[in-house]
Amino acid sequence: MGERIREPDTGNVRMSQRLELVRARGRPDELRAFAAEAIEHWTGAPVHSHAVAAGFLARAGDLDAAGHHVAAVVDLGSWRADRSYLWSVFVRELAEAAVLLDDSALAAKLFDDLRPLADTCGVNGAVVAFAGSHAHPAGLLAAALGQPETAQLLLEQAAATYRRLGAAGWLAEVRDRSAFAGSGRDAPAASMRRRGPVWQLFFAGREATVPHTKGLADIAQLLASPGIEIHVLNLIDATDRSGRSGDVADRRALDAYRQRLADLDIEADEAYRSNDPERRSRAEAERQALIEELGRVTGSGGRPRQFANHPAERARKAVTARVRDAIRKLDPSLPELAAHLERTIVTGTYCRYRPDTTAWDVDVGDR
């Protein structure tokens, strides 16, 4: 079709898609043949062509030939500055070659480039081809560099991404490689321990000690109960539950209720478009609960009833604010953990930690 409409990028699209198909099949003869094709086709992008050839030849078991192409990439000297749309693929293949060639110097450089991008994936423009989670090659590099715990975390992160996307082939591949990475070793994948006024945190091979906050205590309780919905009133301190006599909800509170209803409508719509029935069901359940609550706290004409302030809405706002603030403050010292929590902690009237494959060791300790 591309040729019929004279699309000038047809050849690159076809090569990029064939590259992923050949890689996925893993047949040595096809890998060797495609390595030669890559050199011939991508003449204007020699770093990419030689890196692809290196990775494919290493996968095929031709380590001497793979080493030749790795040397060509290093001699070109521009690969670390390249951030074209081809980057995810050629760095992945260069990483494959570095691991199989036991080239620790190159592996260390590649790991430094890939690790900050572990929460992202490579996608060729216009969804031409999917290059996998960047955590995947980063995990293999960590294992080759003698960092089994970090390797385990990164490969588990890649596996969680593949499960969310329904990428069964990629998931099978990362599971096969997990044994190589030493992911079966006895070690907590992540930990959160309170020691008096501080929390000791470990995630993605990094450690940090941070001051205690109510938001961190909320997060710890959610991590300790993965997948369990916890009402905000069970998270909030008892001293925060007391209400003042007066209106059940003043005008400002009613506006907040109605704004939350509007937000939930948007969330339910986004969940429908992204085919996330669990998120949509949760949004609709909270919306119905808010509608019922509005009916309870307002009288005729939408005026507030005189009674006691309802604590649940105050608790929802307080918990949401302090959890998000705690995550934000983790970003400078533990960016991978902050990104993980941002992705997996759900706040609202009911809060929940959406578990992936990360195994958490949580200890609230002495206070």
Secondary structure, DSSP 8 states (H G I E B T S, - for coil): -TTTTT-TTHHHHHHHHHHHHHHHH--HHHHHHHHHHHHHH-TT-HHHHHHHHHHHHHHHT-HHHHHHHHHHHHHH--TTT--STTHHHHHHHHHHHHHHTT-HHHHHHHHHHHGGGTT-EEE-GGGS-EEEETHHHHHHHHHHTT-HHHHHHHHHHHHHHHHHHT-HHHHHHHHHHHHHTTTTSS--SEEEEEETTEEEEEETTEEEEEE--HHHHHHHHHHTSTT--EEHHHHS-GGGS---EEESS-HHHHHHHHHHHHHHHHHHHHHHHTT-HHHHHHHHHHHHHHHHHHHHHB-GGG-B-EEE--HHHHHHHHHHHHHHHHHHHHTTT-HHHHHHHHHHEE-SSEEEE---S--EEEEEEE-
